Amino acid sequence: MAAVKVLGGKGQITLGKQYAGRQVMVEELEPGVGIVKLGQFIPDNERWIHTPEVQAQLDEAFTWAARNPPQETDLKELKERLFHEPTVPARSARSQ
């Protein structure tokens, strides 16, 4: 379907209510010739996450997360492992 539209004073055209709220890409093939495409577009600062390498890493991470459900952490044991020192029980103010 082809339609002739008139550009408004600010360079805008109306495509119709069926396209309201949708994203479009306007591609200029050469001066005076363009294509309008409907779609969902990825912001430049988010493109990196859609590369095959990152997608593979995400797939691996999701697989690991599915096989390793969250568990409660023993904070004393974690401190011992991180700092390689046994935790000393806190003394109460009365024993001093």
JOKA-V200267 format. One line per field, one symbol per residue. ss: DSSP state (@ for helix, = for strand, . for the rest). psi: psi as a letter, one per 30 degrees, with the letter a starting at -180 (. if undefined). A space follows every 10 residues. Layout:
ss: ???
psi: ???
//
This chain:
ss: .......... ......@@@. ..======== ..=======. ...@@@@@@@ .@@@@@@@@@ @@@@@@@... ....@@@@@@ @@@....... ..@@@.
psi: kkkklkklfg gllkflffgk flklkjkjel kfklkkkkak kkkeffeefg leeeeeeeee eeeeeefilk lkkjeeeeee eeghkkkkkk klfef.
//
